[in-house]
Amino acid sequence: SEFKTRSDLLITTFQKRTANNIGLLSSLIHLSVVSSGIESGSVYETLLVNNSWIIFHNSPPPPAFNVCTCSVASECIIGKVGFQCILGNNCTKDTTVWTIPGLFLACTYYESILTSDLRCFYDQACFNTILAMYNVDMPDRLPLPSLVPYLPILNKLAPSRFSPTDNLRTLFDNLMVEEWNITGDFNGYYKACAPVSCTYTSVQRLNIIALVTTIVGLIGGLTVSLRLLIRLAIRVIPMIIAQWQNQHVVADHPEIIRRTSMKIFLKKH
């Protein structure tokens, strides 16, 4: 119907426009963060120039050819996120104690969020390991909120069009919408259009009774039509045959026409 066609077009336009706006906003945030020069794991130095201290950002060049680095491209993935042993308390200093599955470190923290996924938050053991590793090397770190250990993990058995390994960029690009449920407001559409009259078409599948009735009606109509045609043919066909025979007789015996004409002439005179 026209209502469904128009509503589908409006919904499709709204979905595309919203996704484009979110993508544009994400691009603006990315450009803003990149232009600020704040990179993940950055090293900053201070230089004294003309009696003024200047903060210098040290971005190392690529270590080898075809190796992605933040000094060349801001979309590079530096590595994985994990717990580093800094002080050497209960762990070996300057080593990675544990790497969190699905979390990646990019050139900017914003890009790191978009690149990472939530697979660890679907696994109770993985989530418990994060809580256990939080204070492994830094006992003076600010404590987690009291409700964090009691947070439920995400349900991997719940029906979803997204998988636990889909990164957050994929979720944002799809507006984090599982399903679009469209409900038509026919009353509102009628009031907005204010039509003079309305028509509709109902499409139904024929049942056995309707099918038999249709066939019987069709046969009955054909029977009546054939009867009329046969009666008409019985009257018309002999007339056509007789006319055809008369034409052939006249063509084969023209003297009959002359004699008939003479007789008529003599009778008149």
MODELLER restraints for C-alpha pairs under 7 A, 6 or more apart:
rsr = mdl.restraints
at = mdl.atoms
rsr.add(forms.Gaussian(group=physical.xy_distance, feature=features.Distance(at['CA:19:A'], at['CA:173:A']), mean=6.41, stdev=0.5))
rsr.add(forms.Gaussian(group=physical.xy_distance, feature=features.Distance(at['CA:19:A'], at['CA:175:A']), mean=6.61, stdev=0.5))
rsr.add(forms.Gaussian(group=physical.xy_distance, feature=features.Distance(at['CA:23:A'], at['CA:173:A']), mean=6.82, stdev=0.5))
rsr.add(forms.Gaussian(group=physical.xy_distance, feature=features.Distance(at['CA:34:A'], at['CA:74:A']), mean=6.99, stdev=0.5))
rsr.add(forms.Gaussian(group=physical.xy_distance, feature=features.Distance(at['CA:38:A'], at['CA:108:A']), mean=6.87, stdev=0.5))
rsr.add(forms.Gaussian(group=physical.xy_distance, feature=features.Distance(at['CA:39:A'], at['CA:107:A']), mean=5.22, stdev=0.5))
rsr.add(forms.Gaussian(group=physical.xy_distance, feature=features.Distance(at['CA:39:A'], at['CA:108:A']), mean=4.83, stdev=0.5))
rsr.add(forms.Gaussian(group=physical.xy_distance, feature=features.Distance(at['CA:40:A'], at['CA:106:A']), mean=6.72, stdev=0.5))
rsr.add(forms.Gaussian(group=physical.xy_distance, feature=features.Distance(at['CA:40:A'], at['CA:107:A']), mean=5.23, stdev=0.5))
rsr.add(forms.Gaussian(group=physical.xy_distance, feature=features.Distance(at['CA:40:A'], at['CA:108:A']), mean=5.10, stdev=0.5))
rsr.add(forms.Gaussian(group=physical.xy_distance, feature=features.Distance(at['CA:40:A'], at['CA:109:A']), mean=6.13, stdev=0.5))
rsr.add(forms.Gaussian(group=physical.xy_distance, feature=features.Distance(at['CA:43:A'], at['CA:57:A']), mean=6.33, stdev=0.5))
rsr.add(forms.Gaussian(group=physical.xy_distance, feature=features.Distance(at['CA:43:A'], at['CA:58:A']), mean=5.49, stdev=0.5))
rsr.add(forms.Gaussian(group=physical.xy_distance, feature=features.Distance(at['CA:44:A'], at['CA:55:A']), mean=6.56, stdev=0.5))
rsr.add(forms.Gaussian(group=physical.xy_distance, feature=features.Distance(at['CA:44:A'], at['CA:56:A']), mean=5.55, stdev=0.5))
rsr.add(forms.Gaussian(group=physical.xy_distance, feature=features.Distance(at['CA:44:A'], at['CA:57:A']), mean=4.66, stdev=0.5))
rsr.add(forms.Gaussian(group=physical.xy_distance, feature=features.Distance(at['CA:44:A'], at['CA:58:A']), mean=5.77, stdev=0.5))
rsr.add(forms.Gaussian(group=physical.xy_distance, feature=features.Distance(at['CA:45:A'], at['CA:55:A']), mean=5.69, stdev=0.5))
rsr.add(forms.Gaussian(group=physical.xy_distance, feature=features.Distance(at['CA:45:A'], at['CA:56:A']), mean=4.88, stdev=0.5))
rsr.add(forms.Gaussian(group=physical.xy_distance, feature=features.Distance(at['CA:45:A'], at['CA:57:A']), mean=6.34, stdev=0.5))
rsr.add(forms.Gaussian(group=physical.xy_distance, feature=features.Distance(at['CA:46:A'], at['CA:53:A']), mean=6.17, stdev=0.5))
rsr.add(forms.Gaussian(group=physical.xy_distance, feature=features.Distance(at['CA:46:A'], at['CA:54:A']), mean=5.43, stdev=0.5))
rsr.add(forms.Gaussian(group=physical.xy_distance, feature=features.Distance(at['CA:46:A'], at['CA:55:A']), mean=4.49, stdev=0.5))
rsr.add(forms.Gaussian(group=physical.xy_distance, feature=features.Distance(at['CA:46:A'], at['CA:56:A']), mean=5.66, stdev=0.5))
rsr.add(forms.Gaussian(group=physical.xy_distance, feature=features.Distance(at['CA:47:A'], at['CA:53:A']), mean=5.45, stdev=0.5))
rsr.add(forms.Gaussian(group=physical.xy_distance, feature=features.Distance(at['CA:47:A'], at['CA:54:A']), mean=5.12, stdev=0.5))
rsr.add(forms.Gaussian(group=physical.xy_distance, feature=features.Distance(at['CA:47:A'], at['CA:55:A']), mean=6.39, stdev=0.5))
rsr.add(forms.Gaussian(group=physical.xy_distance, feature=features.Distance(at['CA:47:A'], at['CA:56:A']), mean=6.79, stdev=0.5))
rsr.add(forms.Gaussian(group=physical.xy_distance, feature=features.Distance(at['CA:48:A'], at['CA:54:A']), mean=6.25, stdev=0.5))
rsr.add(forms.Gaussian(group=physical.xy_distance, feature=features.Distance(at['CA:59:A'], at['CA:71:A']), mean=5.72, stdev=0.5))
rsr.add(forms.Gaussian(group=physical.xy_distance, feature=features.Distance(at['CA:60:A'], at['CA:71:A']), mean=6.66, stdev=0.5))
rsr.add(forms.Gaussian(group=physical.xy_distance, feature=features.Distance(at['CA:61:A'], at['CA:71:A']), mean=6.15, stdev=0.5))
rsr.add(forms.Gaussian(group=physical.xy_distance, feature=features.Distance(at['CA:62:A'], at['CA:68:A']), mean=6.85, stdev=0.5))
rsr.add(forms.Gaussian(group=physical.xy_distance, feature=features.Distance(at['CA:62:A'], at['CA:69:A']), mean=5.57, stdev=0.5))
rsr.add(forms.Gaussian(group=physical.xy_distance, feature=features.Distance(at['CA:68:A'], at['CA:76:A']), mean=5.67, stdev=0.5))
rsr.add(forms.Gaussian(group=physical.xy_distance, feature=features.Distance(at['CA:69:A'], at['CA:76:A']), mean=5.95, stdev=0.5))
rsr.add(forms.Gaussian(group=physical.xy_distance, feature=features.Distance(at['CA:70:A'], at['CA:76:A']), mean=6.07, stdev=0.5))
rsr.add(forms.Gaussian(group=physical.xy_distance, feature=features.Distance(at['CA:70:A'], at['CA:107:A']), mean=5.58, stdev=0.5))
rsr.add(forms.Gaussian(group=physical.xy_distance, feature=features.Distance(at['CA:74:A'], at['CA:107:A']), mean=5.66, stdev=0.5))
rsr.add(forms.Gaussian(group=physical.xy_distance, feature=features.Distance(at['CA:75:A'], at['CA:106:A']), mean=6.82, stdev=0.5))
rsr.add(forms.Gaussian(group=physical.xy_distance, feature=features.Distance(at['CA:75:A'], at['CA:107:A']), mean=6.46, stdev=0.5))
rsr.add(forms.Gaussian(group=physical.xy_distance, feature=features.Distance(at['CA:76:A'], at['CA:106:A']), mean=5.75, stdev=0.5))
rsr.add(forms.Gaussian(group=physical.xy_distance, feature=features.Distance(at['CA:76:A'], at['CA:107:A']), mean=6.04, stdev=0.5))
rsr.add(forms.Gaussian(group=physical.xy_distance, feature=features.Distance(at['CA:77:A'], at['CA:104:A']), mean=6.92, stdev=0.5))
rsr.add(forms.Gaussian(group=physical.xy_distance, feature=features.Distance(at['CA:77:A'], at['CA:105:A']), mean=5.90, stdev=0.5))
rsr.add(forms.Gaussian(group=physical.xy_distance, feature=features.Distance(at['CA:77:A'], at['CA:106:A']), mean=4.23, stdev=0.5))
rsr.add(forms.Gaussian(group=physical.xy_distance, feature=features.Distance(at['CA:77:A'], at['CA:107:A']), mean=6.64, stdev=0.5))
rsr.add(forms.Gaussian(group=physical.xy_distance, feature=features.Distance(at['CA:78:A'], at['CA:105:A']), mean=5.47, stdev=0.5))
rsr.add(forms.Gaussian(group=physical.xy_distance, feature=features.Distance(at['CA:78:A'], at['CA:106:A']), mean=5.17, stdev=0.5))
rsr.add(forms.Gaussian(group=physical.xy_distance, feature=features.Distance(at['CA:78:A'], at['CA:107:A']), mean=6.73, stdev=0.5))
rsr.add(forms.Gaussian(group=physical.xy_distance, feature=features.Distance(at['CA:79:A'], at['CA:104:A']), mean=5.86, stdev=0.5))
rsr.add(forms.Gaussian(group=physical.xy_distance, feature=features.Distance(at['CA:79:A'], at['CA:105:A']), mean=5.22, stdev=0.5))
rsr.add(forms.Gaussian(group=physical.xy_distance, feature=features.Distance(at['CA:80:A'], at['CA:99:A']), mean=6.76, stdev=0.5))
rsr.add(forms.Gaussian(group=physical.xy_distance, feature=features.Distance(at['CA:80:A'], at['CA:103:A']), mean=6.00, stdev=0.5))
rsr.add(forms.Gaussian(group=physical.xy_distance, feature=features.Distance(at['CA:80:A'], at['CA:104:A']), mean=4.26, stdev=0.5))
rsr.add(forms.Gaussian(group=physical.xy_distance, feature=features.Distance(at['CA:80:A'], at['CA:105:A']), mean=5.46, stdev=0.5))
rsr.add(forms.Gaussian(group=physical.xy_distance, feature=features.Distance(at['CA:81:A'], at['CA:99:A']), mean=5.90, stdev=0.5))
rsr.add(forms.Gaussian(group=physical.xy_distance, feature=features.Distance(at['CA:81:A'], at['CA:100:A']), mean=5.85, stdev=0.5))
rsr.add(forms.Gaussian(group=physical.xy_distance, feature=features.Distance(at['CA:81:A'], at['CA:103:A']), mean=5.40, stdev=0.5))
rsr.add(forms.Gaussian(group=physical.xy_distance, feature=features.Distance(at['CA:81:A'], at['CA:104:A']), mean=5.26, stdev=0.5))
rsr.add(forms.Gaussian(group=physical.xy_distance, feature=features.Distance(at['CA:81:A'], at['CA:105:A']), mean=5.81, stdev=0.5))
rsr.add(forms.Gaussian(group=physical.xy_distance, feature=features.Distance(at['CA:82:A'], at['CA:96:A']), mean=6.51, stdev=0.5))
rsr.add(forms.Gaussian(group=physical.xy_distance, feature=features.Distance(at['CA:82:A'], at['CA:98:A']), mean=5.43, stdev=0.5))
rsr.add(forms.Gaussian(group=physical.xy_distance, feature=features.Distance(at['CA:82:A'], at['CA:99:A']), mean=3.90, stdev=0.5))
rsr.add(forms.Gaussian(group=physical.xy_distance, feature=features.Distance(at['CA:82:A'], at['CA:100:A']), mean=5.26, stdev=0.5))
rsr.add(forms.Gaussian(group=physical.xy_distance, feature=features.Distance(at['CA:83:A'], at['CA:96:A']), mean=5.78, stdev=0.5))
rsr.add(forms.Gaussian(group=physical.xy_distance, feature=features.Distance(at['CA:83:A'], at['CA:97:A']), mean=5.42, stdev=0.5))
rsr.add(forms.Gaussian(group=physical.xy_distance, feature=features.Distance(at['CA:83:A'], at['CA:98:A']), mean=5.42, stdev=0.5))
rsr.add(forms.Gaussian(group=physical.xy_distance, feature=features.Distance(at['CA:83:A'], at['CA:99:A']), mean=6.43, stdev=0.5))
rsr.add(forms.Gaussian(group=physical.xy_distance, feature=features.Distance(at['CA:84:A'], at['CA:94:A']), mean=6.74, stdev=0.5))
rsr.add(forms.Gaussian(group=physical.xy_distance, feature=features.Distance(at['CA:84:A'], at['CA:95:A']), mean=5.82, stdev=0.5))
rsr.add(forms.Gaussian(group=physical.xy_distance, feature=features.Distance(at['CA:84:A'], at['CA:96:A']), mean=4.47, stdev=0.5))
rsr.add(forms.Gaussian(group=physical.xy_distance, feature=features.Distance(at['CA:84:A'], at['CA:97:A']), mean=5.70, stdev=0.5))
rsr.add(forms.Gaussian(group=physical.xy_distance, feature=features.Distance(at['CA:85:A'], at['CA:91:A']), mean=6.15, stdev=0.5))
rsr.add(forms.Gaussian(group=physical.xy_distance, feature=features.Distance(at['CA:85:A'], at['CA:92:A']), mean=6.30, stdev=0.5))
rsr.add(forms.Gaussian(group=physical.xy_distance, feature=features.Distance(at['CA:85:A'], at['CA:93:A']), mean=5.05, stdev=0.5))
rsr.add(forms.Gaussian(group=physical.xy_distance, feature=features.Distance(at['CA:85:A'], at['CA:94:A']), mean=5.35, stdev=0.5))
rsr.add(forms.Gaussian(group=physical.xy_distance, feature=features.Distance(at['CA:85:A'], at['CA:95:A']), mean=5.40, stdev=0.5))
rsr.add(forms.Gaussian(group=physical.xy_distance, feature=features.Distance(at['CA:85:A'], at['CA:96:A']), mean=6.08, stdev=0.5))
rsr.add(forms.Gaussian(group=physical.xy_distance, feature=features.Distance(at['CA:85:A'], at['CA:97:A']), mean=6.24, stdev=0.5))
rsr.add(forms.Gaussian(group=physical.xy_distance, feature=features.Distance(at['CA:85:A'], at['CA:137:A']), mean=5.94, stdev=0.5))
rsr.add(forms.Gaussian(group=physical.xy_distance, feature=features.Distance(at['CA:86:A'], at['CA:93:A']), mean=5.53, stdev=0.5))
rsr.add(forms.Gaussian(group=physical.xy_distance, feature=features.Distance(at['CA:86:A'], at['CA:94:A']), mean=5.58, stdev=0.5))
rsr.add(forms.Gaussian(group=physical.xy_distance, feature=features.Distance(at['CA:86:A'], at['CA:137:A']), mean=6.91, stdev=0.5))
rsr.add(forms.Gaussian(group=physical.xy_distance, feature=features.Distance(at['CA:87:A'], at['CA:93:A']), mean=6.06, stdev=0.5))
rsr.add(forms.Gaussian(group=physical.xy_distance, feature=features.Distance(at['CA:87:A'], at['CA:137:A']), mean=6.36, stdev=0.5))
rsr.add(forms.Gaussian(group=physical.xy_distance, feature=features.Distance(at['CA:88:A'], at['CA:137:A']), mean=6.65, stdev=0.5))
rsr.add(forms.Gaussian(group=physical.xy_distance, feature=features.Distance(at['CA:89:A'], at['CA:137:A']), mean=5.08, stdev=0.5))
rsr.add(forms.Gaussian(group=physical.xy_distance, feature=features.Distance(at['CA:90:A'], at['CA:136:A']), mean=6.71, stdev=0.5))
rsr.add(forms.Gaussian(group=physical.xy_distance, feature=features.Distance(at['CA:90:A'], at['CA:137:A']), mean=6.41, stdev=0.5))
rsr.add(forms.Gaussian(group=physical.xy_distance, feature=features.Distance(at['CA:91:A'], at['CA:137:A']), mean=6.98, stdev=0.5))
rsr.add(forms.Gaussian(group=physical.xy_distance, feature=features.Distance(at['CA:101:A'], at['CA:120:A']), mean=5.99, stdev=0.5))
rsr.add(forms.Gaussian(group=physical.xy_distance, feature=features.Distance(at['CA:102:A'], at['CA:116:A']), mean=5.61, stdev=0.5))
rsr.add(forms.Gaussian(group=physical.xy_distance, feature=features.Distance(at['CA:102:A'], at['CA:117:A']), mean=5.15, stdev=0.5))
rsr.add(forms.Gaussian(group=physical.xy_distance, feature=features.Distance(at['CA:102:A'], at['CA:118:A']), mean=6.46, stdev=0.5))
rsr.add(forms.Gaussian(group=physical.xy_distance, feature=features.Distance(at['CA:102:A'], at['CA:119:A']), mean=5.98, stdev=0.5))
rsr.add(forms.Gaussian(group=physical.xy_distance, feature=features.Distance(at['CA:102:A'], at['CA:120:A']), mean=6.72, stdev=0.5))
rsr.add(forms.Gaussian(group=physical.xy_distance, feature=features.Distance(at['CA:103:A'], at['CA:116:A']), mean=4.65, stdev=0.5))
rsr.add(forms.Gaussian(group=physical.xy_distance, feature=features.Distance(at['CA:103:A'], at['CA:117:A']), mean=6.29, stdev=0.5))
rsr.add(forms.Gaussian(group=physical.xy_distance, feature=features.Distance(at['CA:104:A'], at['CA:112:A']), mean=5.83, stdev=0.5))
rsr.add(forms.Gaussian(group=physical.xy_distance, feature=features.Distance(at['CA:104:A'], at['CA:115:A']), mean=6.48, stdev=0.5))
rsr.add(forms.Gaussian(group=physical.xy_distance, feature=features.Distance(at['CA:104:A'], at['CA:116:A']), mean=5.36, stdev=0.5))
rsr.add(forms.Gaussian(group=physical.xy_distance, feature=features.Distance(at['CA:105:A'], at['CA:112:A']), mean=5.03, stdev=0.5))
rsr.add(forms.Gaussian(group=physical.xy_distance, feature=features.Distance(at['CA:106:A'], at['CA:112:A']), mean=4.64, stdev=0.5))
rsr.add(forms.Gaussian(group=physical.xy_distance, feature=features.Distance(at['CA:113:A'], at['CA:168:A']), mean=6.86, stdev=0.5))
rsr.add(forms.Gaussian(group=physical.xy_distance, feature=features.Distance(at['CA:114:A'], at['CA:167:A']), mean=6.44, stdev=0.5))
rsr.add(forms.Gaussian(group=physical.xy_distance, feature=features.Distance(at['CA:114:A'], at['CA:168:A']), mean=4.82, stdev=0.5))
rsr.add(forms.Gaussian(group=physical.xy_distance, feature=features.Distance(at['CA:114:A'], at['CA:169:A']), mean=4.62, stdev=0.5))
rsr.add(forms.Gaussian(group=physical.xy_distance, feature=features.Distance(at['CA:115:A'], at['CA:167:A']), mean=5.64, stdev=0.5))
rsr.add(forms.Gaussian(group=physical.xy_distance, feature=features.Distance(at['CA:115:A'], at['CA:168:A']), mean=6.43, stdev=0.5))
rsr.add(forms.Gaussian(group=physical.xy_distance, feature=features.Distance(at['CA:115:A'], at['CA:169:A']), mean=6.44, stdev=0.5))
rsr.add(forms.Gaussian(group=physical.xy_distance, feature=features.Distance(at['CA:116:A'], at['CA:167:A']), mean=5.19, stdev=0.5))
rsr.add(forms.Gaussian(group=physical.xy_distance, feature=features.Distance(at['CA:116:A'], at['CA:168:A']), mean=6.24, stdev=0.5))
rsr.add(forms.Gaussian(group=physical.xy_distance, feature=features.Distance(at['CA:117:A'], at['CA:164:A']), mean=6.94, stdev=0.5))
rsr.add(forms.Gaussian(group=physical.xy_distance, feature=features.Distance(at['CA:117:A'], at['CA:165:A']), mean=5.69, stdev=0.5))
rsr.add(forms.Gaussian(group=physical.xy_distance, feature=features.Distance(at['CA:117:A'], at['CA:166:A']), mean=5.83, stdev=0.5))
rsr.add(forms.Gaussian(group=physical.xy_distance, feature=features.Distance(at['CA:117:A'], at['CA:167:A']), mean=4.13, stdev=0.5))
rsr.add(forms.Gaussian(group=physical.xy_distance, feature=features.Distance(at['CA:117:A'], at['CA:168:A']), mean=5.74, stdev=0.5))
rsr.add(forms.Gaussian(group=physical.xy_distance, feature=features.Distance(at['CA:118:A'], at['CA:164:A']), mean=5.92, stdev=0.5))
rsr.add(forms.Gaussian(group=physical.xy_distance, feature=features.Distance(at['CA:118:A'], at['CA:165:A']), mean=6.78, stdev=0.5))
rsr.add(forms.Gaussian(group=physical.xy_distance, feature=features.Distance(at['CA:119:A'], at['CA:164:A']), mean=4.77, stdev=0.5))
rsr.add(forms.Gaussian(group=physical.xy_distance, feature=features.Distance(at['CA:119:A'], at['CA:165:A']), mean=5.68, stdev=0.5))
rsr.add(forms.Gaussian(group=physical.xy_distance, feature=features.Distance(at['CA:120:A'], at['CA:126:A']), mean=5.40, stdev=0.5))
rsr.add(forms.Gaussian(group=physical.xy_distance, feature=features.Distance(at['CA:120:A'], at['CA:127:A']), mean=6.15, stdev=0.5))
rsr.add(forms.Gaussian(group=physical.xy_distance, feature=features.Distance(at['CA:121:A'], at['CA:127:A']), mean=5.85, stdev=0.5))
rsr.add(forms.Gaussian(group=physical.xy_distance, feature=features.Distance(at['CA:121:A'], at['CA:153:A']), mean=5.57, stdev=0.5))
rsr.add(forms.Gaussian(group=physical.xy_distance, feature=features.Distance(at['CA:121:A'], at['CA:154:A']), mean=5.99, stdev=0.5))
rsr.add(forms.Gaussian(group=physical.xy_distance, feature=features.Distance(at['CA:122:A'], at['CA:153:A']), mean=5.45, stdev=0.5))
rsr.add(forms.Gaussian(group=physical.xy_distance, feature=features.Distance(at['CA:122:A'], at['CA:154:A']), mean=4.66, stdev=0.5))
rsr.add(forms.Gaussian(group=physical.xy_distance, feature=features.Distance(at['CA:122:A'], at['CA:155:A']), mean=6.22, stdev=0.5))
rsr.add(forms.Gaussian(group=physical.xy_distance, feature=features.Distance(at['CA:122:A'], at['CA:156:A']), mean=6.00, stdev=0.5))
rsr.add(forms.Gaussian(group=physical.xy_distance, feature=features.Distance(at['CA:123:A'], at['CA:153:A']), mean=6.76, stdev=0.5))
rsr.add(forms.Gaussian(group=physical.xy_distance, feature=features.Distance(at['CA:124:A'], at['CA:153:A']), mean=6.27, stdev=0.5))
rsr.add(forms.Gaussian(group=physical.xy_distance, feature=features.Distance(at['CA:135:A'], at['CA:141:A']), mean=6.73, stdev=0.5))
rsr.add(forms.Gaussian(group=physical.xy_distance, feature=features.Distance(at['CA:160:A'], at['CA:178:A']), mean=6.51, stdev=0.5))
rsr.add(forms.Gaussian(group=physical.xy_distance, feature=features.Distance(at['CA:161:A'], at['CA:178:A']), mean=6.39, stdev=0.5))
